[in-house]
């Protein structure tokens, strides 16, 4: 029979079904891991893991309070993680929590110290946990920003969560119970819609130059999504694009020329304003650092293209057919 370490294929199948055989039965033949039944993928991984090599020790030696916390965690469909032991903060989590970790951390995060798993944000988490261990009072955070090394390096994420104390069998605080929800899509969506709403509500009765200046002011209020912007107006012959408004840049750099001759030979190192005007559609521009050097990152410390592999767009001309713009 093929074996995986000390566990046979048959035993692995029993683990997946929640029926651990052999070492998982007590002296009376009862299933000693019955309280770990179910739990989907993470339930199976938790049952299969050799916990004796971790700070929490073998499952048989776990205190009842830890067993209860882990059982609740695995049995819930709400994203939950449990950190046990103030010194090591050994990590448990359920299927709902997998997306919080991302592909790079998932699986290896089970049984790992929370300090190691969340090293990029530990300077934020640690003071919260210290407060819970010191006072016994739970924390509460709503739409809280964590910049994670998850699916992307330094990925923006927003979460609503609580760090709550878990009492051990002696009444002391043995660990942390965290129930959380990710709100990233809503927070970013509302922020972007707010910018679009403000642009739509703005009424300018002066001239096109002033309208562009007001639009730039609104864009500059959302540096999280728009680290910089350039707005050009076309002359009557639609040959020269003139920079009339910009945010977070100064006029006259390679990234922000004061004028652009749209009839000139296409320069691959310049914004494709002529093609945008010709096609009337947006065009994605990548490798900004190679074209223009370091660019503003808005609220983020990196240049607008640094480490993300993202592309950036040239905004299409609006209905007055006299402007073209550039924004991240």
C-alpha positions in Angstrom: 0.0 0.0 0.0 1.3 3.5 -0.9 2.0 5.6 2.1 2.3 9.4 2.7 4.8 9.6 5.5 3.3 7.5 8.3 -0.2 7.8 7.0 -1.6 5.4 4.5 -3.9 6.3 1.6 -6.8 4.6 3.3 -6.1 6.5 6.5 -6.0 9.8 4.5 -9.4 8.9 3.1 -10.7 8.4 6.6 -9.3 11.7 7.6 -11.1 13.5 4.8 -14.3 11.9 6.0 -13.6 12.9 9.6 -13.0 9.4 10.8 -9.4 9.1 11.9 -8.4 5.5 12.5 -5.6 4.0 14.6 -4.0 6.8 16.6 -7.3 8.7 16.5 -9.2 6.3 18.7 -9.1 6.3 22.4 -8.7 3.2 24.7 -12.4 2.4 24.4 -12.3 2.6 20.6 -14.2 5.9 20.4 -13.2 8.4 17.7 -11.1 10.9 19.7 -11.3 13.4 16.8 -15.1 13.4 16.4 -15.2 17.0 17.5 -13.1 17.8 14.4 -15.6 16.3 12.0 -16.5 18.3 8.9 -15.0 21.7 8.1 -14.4 21.2 4.4 -10.8 21.6 3.2 -9.5 23.1 6.4 -11.2 20.5 8.5 -9.3 17.8 6.5 -6.0 19.6 6.7 -6.4 20.2 10.4 -7.1 16.5 11.1 -4.2 15.4 8.9 -1.6 17.7 10.3 1.0 16.4 12.8 0.4 18.9 15.6 2.9 17.2 17.9 5.6 19.1 16.0 4.0 22.5 16.7 3.9 24.6 20.0 0.3 23.4 20.7 1.4 19.7 20.9 -0.6 16.6 20.0 -4.3 17.0 19.7 -4.9 14.6 22.6 -3.2 17.1 24.9 -5.2 20.2 23.8 -7.2 21.9 26.5 -10.9 21.8 26.0 -11.1 25.5 25.4 -8.8 25.2 22.4 -10.8 22.2 21.0 -14.0 24.2 21.3 -12.6 27.3 19.6 -11.1 25.3 16.7 -14.4 23.3 16.4 -16.4 26.5 16.2 -13.9 28.0 13.7 -14.0 25.0 11.3 -17.7 24.5 11.6 -18.5 28.1 10.6 -19.0 29.4 7.1 -18.0 32.9 8.3 -14.3 33.7 7.9 -12.6 32.9 11.2 -9.1 32.4 12.5 -7.8 31.3 15.9 -4.4 32.2 17.3 -3.5 30.1 20.4 -0.8 30.8 23.0 0.5 34.4 23.7 4.0 33.4 22.9 3.6 31.5 19.7 0.1 32.5 18.5 -0.3 29.2 16.6 -2.8 29.8 13.8 -5.9 27.9 12.8 -8.4 29.0 10.2 -11.4 27.8 8.2 -12.4 27.6 4.6 -14.0 31.1 4.7 -10.7 32.5 5.7 -8.6 31.1 2.8 -9.2 34.1 0.6 -7.7 36.4 3.2 -4.4 34.5 3.0 -4.1 34.2 -0.8 -2.5 31.3 -2.6 1.1 32.0 -1.4 0.2 31.7 2.3 -2.7 29.2 2.3 -1.8 25.7 3.7 1.6 26.8 5.1 -0.3 29.2 7.3 -2.0 26.4 9.2 -0.1 25.9 12.4 2.3 28.8 11.6 2.9 31.6 14.1 0.7 34.5 13.3 3.8 36.8 13.7 5.4 35.0 10.7 2.2 34.7 8.6 1.3 38.4 9.0 4.8 39.9 9.3 4.0 42.7 6.8 1.2 44.1 9.1 2.4 42.8 12.5 3.4 46.2 13.7 -0.4 47.1 13.4 -1.8 43.8 14.8 0.5 43.4 17.8 -0.6 46.4 19.8 -4.2 45.3 19.4 -3.5 41.8 20.6 -1.4 43.1 23.5 -4.5 45.1 24.6 -6.7 42.0 24.5 -4.3 39.9 26.5 -3.8 42.7 29.0 -7.4 43.7 29.5 -9.5 40.8 28.3 -11.5 43.3 26.2 -12.2 42.6 22.5 -11.2 45.0 19.8 -13.5 46.2 17.0 -12.4 47.6 13.6 -14.6 48.5 10.7 -13.4 48.9 7.1 -9.9 48.8 8.4 -7.0 49.1 5.9 -4.4 46.4 5.9 -1.8 46.5 3.1 -1.1 42.8 2.6 1.4 40.6 0.7 -1.4 38.5 -0.7 -2.3 38.0 -4.3 -0.1 41.0 -5.1 2.7 42.6 -3.1 1.4 45.4 -1.0 -2.3 44.7 -1.9 -4.8 47.2 -0.5 -7.5 45.4 1.6 -10.2 46.6 3.9 -11.7 44.4 6.7 -14.2 44.5 9.5 -13.1 42.3 12.4 -12.8 41.8 16.1 -10.0 40.3 18.1 -11.7 38.5 21.0 -10.1 36.7 24.0 -10.4 32.9 24.3 -10.3 31.8 28.0 -8.3 28.7 28.7 -9.5 26.0 31.1 -8.1 27.9 34.0 -9.8 31.2 33.1 -6.7 32.9 31.8 -6.6 34.3 28.2 -5.1 31.5 26.1 -5.6 32.8 22.7 -7.4 35.1 20.2 -10.6 34.5 18.2 -11.0 36.6 15.1 -14.2 36.7 13.1 -13.8 39.0 10.1 -15.3 40.1 6.8 -13.5 41.6 3.9 -15.0 44.9 2.6 -12.4 45.8 0.0 -14.7 45.7 -3.0 -17.4 47.9 -1.3 -14.9 50.4 0.1 -13.0 50.9 -3.1 -16.2 50.9 -5.2 -17.9 53.5 -3.0 -14.7 55.7 -3.2 -14.6 55.6 -6.9 -18.3 56.2 -7.3 -18.0 59.2 -5.0 -15.4 60.7 -7.4 -17.6 60.0 -10.4 -20.6 61.5 -8.6 -18.6 64.7 -7.7 -17.5 65.0 -11.3 -21.0 64.6 -12.6 -22.5 67.1 -10.1 -19.9 69.8 -10.9 -21.3 72.8 -12.9 -18.9 75.3 -14.3 -20.4 78.2 -16.3 -17.0 79.7 -17.3 -14.8 78.2 -20.0 -13.3 74.8 -20.9 -10.0 75.6 -19.1 -11.8 76.3 -15.9 -13.9 73.1 -16.2 -10.7 71.1 -16.6 -9.2 72.8 -13.5 -12.2 71.9 -11.4 -12.2 68.4 -12.7 -8.5 68.1 -11.7 -9.3 69.3 -8.2 -11.9 66.6 -7.8 -9.5 63.9 -9.1 -6.8 65.1 -6.7 -9.2 64.3 -3.8 -8.9 60.6 -4.6 -5.2 59.9 -4.6 -5.8 56.3 -3.6 -7.2 55.6 -7.1 -5.8 58.5 -9.1 -2.2 59.2 -8.1 -1.8 61.7 -10.9 -3.7 63.1 -13.9 -3.2 65.2 -16.9 -6.0 67.0 -18.9 -5.3 68.4 -22.4 -7.5 70.6 -24.6 -7.3 70.5 -28.3 -6.9 73.6 -30.5 -9.5 74.4 -33.2 -7.5 72.5 -35.8 -7.3 69.5 -33.5 -3.5 69.4 -34.1 -2.1 70.6 -30.8 -3.1 69.3 -27.4 -2.4 71.9 -24.6 -2.0 70.8 -21.0 -4.5 72.9 -19.0 -4.8 71.0 -15.7 -2.8 68.3 -13.8 -2.5 66.7 -10.4 0.6 65.7 -8.5 3.0 66.5 -11.4 4.6 69.7 -12.7 4.3 70.9 -16.3 7.2 70.2 -18.6 8.5 66.8 -17.7 8.6 63.8 -20.1 5.4 62.6 -18.4 3.7 66.0 -18.6 4.6 68.0 -21.7 2.9 71.4 -21.9 1.9 70.8 -25.6 1.7 67.7 -27.8 1.8 67.8 -31.6 -0.8 65.2 -32.5 0.5 65.1 -36.1 4.0 64.3 -35.2 5.6 60.9 -35.6 4.2 58.5 -33.0 6.6 58.3 -30.1 6.4 55.0 -28.2 7.8 56.8 -25.1 4.9 59.3 -25.0 1.3 59.2 -24.1 -0.8 57.9 -27.1 -3.0 61.0 -27.3 -3.2 60.9 -31.1 -4.5 57.3 -31.2 -7.0 58.1 -28.4 -8.3 61.0 -30.4 -8.4 59.0 -33.6 -10.1 55.9 -32.2 -12.3 57.6 -29.6 -11.5 54.7 -27.2 -9.3 54.4 -24.1 -5.9 52.9 -24.5 -4.0 51.0 -21.8 -0.4 52.1 -21.2 2.0 49.9 -19.3 5.7 50.1 -18.3 5.4 53.6 -17.2 8.7 53.7 -15.3 10.5 52.8 -18.5 8.8 55.6 -20.3 8.7 58.4 -17.7 10.8 57.3 -14.7 9.4 57.5 -11.2 5.8 58.8 -11.1 3.6 59.8 -8.1 2.1 56.9 -6.2 -0.7 58.8 -4.5 -1.3 57.3 -1.1 1.1 54.5 -1.8 4.9 54.7 -1.4 5.7 53.0 -4.7 5.7 54.6 -8.1 2.3 54.2 -9.9 3.6 51.1 -11.7 5.9 49.7 -9.1 5.5 46.0 -8.4 1.9 45.8 -9.5 2.1 44.9 -13.2 -1.0 47.0 -13.6 -1.8 49.0 -16.7 -2.9 52.6 -16.9 -5.4 54.3 -19.2 -5.7 57.3 -21.4 -9.2 58.6 -20.9 -11.3 59.0 -24.1 -12.3 62.5 -25.3 -15.6 63.7 -24.0 -18.6 64.7 -26.0 -17.3 68.2 -26.6 -14.6 66.6 -28.6 -12.0 69.1 -27.5 -10.1 67.4 -24.7 -8.0 64.4 -24.1 -6.7 63.2 -20.7 -4.3 60.9 -19.0 -4.8 59.3 -15.6 -3.5 56.2 -13.9 
